[in-house]
Amino acid sequence: MDLSDRIETGMQTAIRYATANGCPQKLGKALKYAVFPGGARIRPRLCLAVSQACGDKDPRVANACATAIELLHCASLVHDDLPCFDNAATRRGKPSVHKEYGEEIALLVGDGLIVTAFETLARETLHAPEQTARLVATIANAVGSPYGIVAGQAWESEEKINITAYHRAKTASLFTGAVSAGALSSYGNPLDWYALADALGAAYQVADDLYDAMDDTDSMGKPAGQDAENGRPNLVAELGVQGALKKLQELVETAADSIPDCEGADLLSAMIHKEAKRLMPAKLAASAA
């Protein structure tokens, strides 16, 4: 089973549990709407790729980690789109959850996906209980406070934003969680993978800033220009388009060069470079070449 199949099977299973008999009908539909069809699934793909590079010693645990990471990512998108934050009308090329189902259901969908993520970890690691606690702690650290997505979102409410801490928490943290969980699932050392996660998370943030600043709504699947509209930091404003593009390319190379010596290093490097092409706005592809 390839990585995409493993991810989608895990997501289907998790949502099937969350929407089983007894789930309110509207909530059940909204939960499915929030996660299917998915985006690039880069975070769970990275989690599984790192697990494979470490020997893929327990695929069931790795699949659970990848599923939990993606559920948490989806939850963060649902909450990020709410009127109290970005008030985004679209996500992944369709109406955002609160536009389709209302704010109350959207809030509950985000909360429900968070709970489902940790329920998935608990259920799918019953055969390896020695793994459960450290995986829960690792992934929770990537989404909570003081360094996870919650903190990243909270920086937007501060009068003065620490842009380094903001980007690291809102974007890079879940990449770190994905990489760390992937390594742990195969009994690898997550410390060996932090440099890769940090560089790739930063690259993703630069790419997101480029899409937003260049008004590339169609490619993003969500409204562009949100940073300027909401007064949030954007690296393009600081570095310019070409400077941000150069930064993106440097970070991708740093990520690839940071892969530890392991049996799956070449495949993982190829995956990172392939993903880098997708990250680059089409309007800039020619100049990058």
C-alpha positions in Angstrom: 0.0 0.0 0.0 1.5 3.4 -1.0 1.6 6.4 1.2 -1.5 8.0 -0.2 -3.6 4.8 0.3 -2.3 4.5 3.9 -3.3 8.1 4.6 -6.7 7.9 3.1 -7.5 4.6 4.7 -6.5 6.0 8.1 -8.6 9.1 7.5 -11.7 7.1 6.4 -11.4 4.8 9.5 -11.1 7.8 11.9 -14.0 9.6 10.5 -16.1 6.4 10.4 -15.6 6.1 14.1 -16.4 9.8 14.7 -19.6 9.7 12.6 -20.9 6.3 13.8 -24.6 5.8 14.8 -25.7 8.4 17.3 -23.7 11.3 15.8 -25.9 14.2 14.9 -26.5 14.2 11.2 -25.4 17.7 10.4 -22.2 17.3 12.5 -21.4 14.0 10.8 -21.7 15.5 7.3 -19.6 18.5 8.3 -16.9 16.3 9.7 -16.6 14.5 6.4 -16.8 17.7 4.5 -13.8 19.1 6.5 -11.4 16.3 5.6 -12.6 15.0 2.2 -11.4 15.5 -0.4 -8.1 16.4 1.2 -5.3 18.7 0.1 -1.8 17.6 -0.6 -1.6 15.7 2.7 2.0 16.7 2.9 2.3 16.5 6.7 1.0 12.9 7.0 3.1 12.0 3.9 6.2 13.3 5.6 5.3 11.4 8.8 5.1 8.1 6.9 8.2 8.9 4.8 10.3 9.4 7.9 8.9 6.2 9.4 9.8 4.3 6.3 13.3 5.9 6.3 13.6 4.6 9.9 12.6 1.1 8.8 8.8 1.3 9.1 9.0 -1.0 12.1 5.3 -0.7 13.1 3.1 0.5 10.1 0.0 0.5 12.3 1.5 3.0 14.7 2.9 5.1 11.9 -0.5 5.2 10.1 -2.1 6.3 13.4 0.4 9.2 13.7 -0.1 10.3 10.2 -3.9 10.2 10.6 -3.7 12.2 13.8 -1.4 14.8 12.3 -3.8 15.3 9.3 -6.9 15.5 11.5 -5.2 18.1 13.6 -4.2 20.1 10.5 -7.8 19.9 9.2 -9.1 21.1 12.6 -6.7 24.1 12.5 -8.0 25.0 9.0 -11.6 24.9 10.1 -10.9 27.1 13.1 -8.6 29.4 11.1 -11.3 30.1 8.6 -13.9 31.2 11.2 -15.1 34.9 11.2 -13.2 35.6 14.5 -9.9 34.8 12.7 -9.5 35.0 8.9 -13.3 34.9 8.0 -12.3 33.0 4.8 -15.2 32.0 2.5 -13.4 29.2 0.8 -11.0 26.4 1.6 -9.6 23.8 -0.8 -11.6 25.2 -3.6 -15.0 25.0 -2.0 -17.0 26.9 0.7 -15.3 26.8 4.1 -17.0 24.7 6.8 -18.6 27.7 8.5 -20.0 29.0 5.2 -21.5 25.6 4.4 -22.8 24.5 7.8 -22.7 27.6 10.0 -20.3 28.9 12.7 -21.6 26.7 15.5 -21.1 23.5 13.6 -17.7 24.6 12.3 -16.5 25.3 15.8 -17.7 21.8 16.9 -16.1 20.2 13.8 -12.7 21.7 14.7 -13.1 20.5 18.3 -14.3 17.1 17.2 -11.4 16.5 14.8 -8.9 17.3 17.6 -10.5 14.7 19.9 -10.7 12.2 17.0 -7.0 12.6 16.4 -6.0 11.6 19.9 -8.7 8.9 20.0 -7.1 7.5 16.9 -3.7 7.5 18.5 -5.0 5.7 21.6 -7.0 3.1 19.7 -4.4 2.2 17.1 -1.5 1.9 19.6 -3.2 -0.5 22.0 -0.8 -3.2 20.8 2.2 -1.0 21.5 1.3 0.8 24.8 4.9 1.8 25.3 4.5 4.1 22.3 1.3 5.8 23.2 2.3 8.3 25.9 5.4 9.7 24.1 3.5 10.0 20.8 0.6 11.8 22.4 3.0 14.2 24.1 5.0 14.8 20.9 1.9 15.5 18.8 0.2 17.5 21.5 3.3 19.7 21.8 3.0 20.5 18.1 -0.6 21.7 18.3 -0.8 23.3 21.8 0.9 26.0 23.7 3.6 27.4 24.1 5.0 26.3 20.8 2.3 24.7 18.7 -0.6 25.8 16.4 -2.6 27.3 19.3 0.3 29.6 20.2 0.7 30.4 16.5 -2.9 31.5 16.2 -2.6 33.5 19.4 0.3 35.5 18.1 -2.2 37.1 15.7 -3.9 38.7 18.7 -0.8 40.3 20.1 -0.1 44.0 19.5 3.4 43.2 18.4 4.1 39.9 16.6 7.3 38.0 17.0 7.5 36.8 13.4 10.0 34.1 14.1 8.0 32.6 16.9 4.7 33.2 15.0 5.9 31.2 11.9 7.5 28.5 13.9 4.4 27.9 16.0 1.7 28.3 13.3 3.4 26.4 10.5 6.7 24.7 11.4 5.4 23.1 14.6 3.2 20.6 12.9 6.0 19.7 10.5 8.1 19.0 13.5 5.4 17.0 15.1 4.9 14.9 11.9 8.6 14.2 11.5 9.1 13.4 15.2 6.1 11.1 15.3 7.3 9.4 12.2 10.7 8.7 13.7 9.2 7.6 17.0 6.8 5.2 15.4 9.8 3.2 14.1 11.8 3.7 17.3 14.0 6.3 15.7 15.4 9.4 17.4 13.4 12.5 16.6 16.3 14.8 17.5 18.0 13.5 14.3 15.2 14.9 12.3 14.6 18.3 13.8 16.7 20.3 11.3 14.8 18.8 8.4 11.4 19.6 10.0 12.4 23.1 10.8 13.6 23.9 7.3 10.7 22.3 5.6 8.2 24.0 7.9 9.8 27.4 7.2 9.8 26.7 3.4 6.1 26.0 3.6 5.5 29.3 5.3 7.5 31.2 2.7 5.5 29.5 0.0 2.2 30.3 1.7 3.3 34.0 2.0 4.2 34.0 -1.7 0.8 32.6 -2.8 -1.0 35.1 -0.5 1.0 38.1 -1.6 0.7 37.2 -5.3 -3.1 36.9 -5.1 -2.9 33.3 -6.3 -6.3 32.3 -5.0 -6.9 29.5 -7.6 -3.8 27.6 -6.7 -4.3 28.1 -2.9 -7.9 26.9 -2.8 -8.5 29.7 -0.3 -8.8 33.5 -0.5 -5.5 35.3 -1.2 -4.5 38.7 0.2 -5.5 37.7 3.8 -2.2 38.8 5.4 -2.4 42.3 4.1 -6.2 42.5 4.9 -5.7 41.3 8.4 -2.5 43.1 9.1 -0.4 40.0 9.6 3.4 39.6 8.8 4.3 38.3 5.4 7.9 37.6 4.3 7.2 38.9 0.8 6.7 42.4 2.3 10.0 42.0 4.1 12.1 40.3 1.4 10.4 41.1 -1.9 9.1 38.4 -4.3 12.5 37.4 -5.6 14.0 37.4 -2.1 11.3 35.2 -0.8 11.6 32.9 -3.7 15.4 32.6 -3.1 14.6 31.9 0.6 12.2 29.2 -0.3 14.8 27.4 -2.6 17.4 27.7 0.1 15.2 26.2 2.7 14.2 23.3 0.5 17.9 22.5 -0.1 18.6 22.8 3.6 15.7 20.3 4.3 17.0 17.8 1.8 20.6 18.1 3.1 19.4 17.6 6.7 18.1 14.1 6.1 20.1 11.8 8.4 22.0 8.8 7.1 19.4 6.1 6.7 18.1 3.5 4.3 15.4 5.7 2.9 17.3 8.9 2.5 17.3 9.0 -1.3 13.5 8.5 -1.5 12.9 11.1 1.1 15.1 13.6 -0.6 13.2 13.0 -3.9 9.9 13.5 -2.1 11.1 16.9 -0.7 12.2 18.2 -4.0 9.0 17.0 -5.7 7.0 18.8 -3.0 9.0 21.9 -3.5 7.8 22.2 -7.1 4.2 22.1 -5.9 4.9 24.7 -3.3 6.1 27.2 -5.8 3.4 29.6 -7.3 3.0 28.9 -11.0 3.5 32.6 -11.7 7.1 32.2 -10.4 8.0 28.8 -11.9 9.5 30.3 -15.0 11.8 32.7 -13.1 12.8 30.0 -10.8 13.8 27.7 -13.6 
